Amino acid sequence: MSNKNIEIEFKNMVTREEFSSLIDFLNIRREDFSEQENHYFDTPDFLLKAKGSALRIRQKNGSFELTLKQPHPEGLLETNENLTESEAAEMIQTGKIPTELIIRSLKELGIKTDKLQYFGTLATKRAEKEYMKGVAVLDHSRYLNKEDFELEYEVDNRNEGELIFHNLLKQLNIPVRKTENKIKRFYSEKYRQQKD
């Protein structure tokens, strides 16, 4: 099964303490958190990153989904393909993509798929809670010897969602922080470690 969709979301990095406040405010319980792993891919010279795009396999509840994210005027264009466990394992091992749709999309971006390689894994404990007219998402992520905490708010209506998101931050005295998505944070850290 494959599909494409536009993702509209707002994000803000939070401290460990702010994360705890959000858990309390949204009435999230420990058992509401689930674990997922994102396995990231790029070319050795970070060509996907340079084009504002990213490629990952998400492993969650025993299922595997390959996602290509590309810039889009409304947010991000996501192309998703389900993989079997063996397809995912082989892709991590070899960088070879098993699905034609994503290969085509990468070629349209000018990316040679034979240059792709596995860059590493980002593990996230995630809880989702319906809030106002969207979904509040709390993420605690670990990757490349780092950890961070993040609030995301996923919506259908950009203007309305932005207002609700900023009101939530204001209510809990959480400053607005410029927040890159997980993939960019992962890549920046990977890039920084390669330069050291």
ABEGO torsion letter per residue (X at the ends): XBBBBBBBBBBBBBBAAAAAAAAAAAGBBAAABBBBBBBBBBBAAGAAAAAGBBBBBBBBGGBBBBBBBBBBAAEBBBBBBBBBAAAAAAAAAAGBBABAAAAAAAAAAGBBAAABBBAEBBBBBBBBBBBEABBBBBBBBBBGGBBBBBBBBBBABAAAAAAAAAAAAAAAGBBBBBBBBAAAAAAAAAAAAAAX
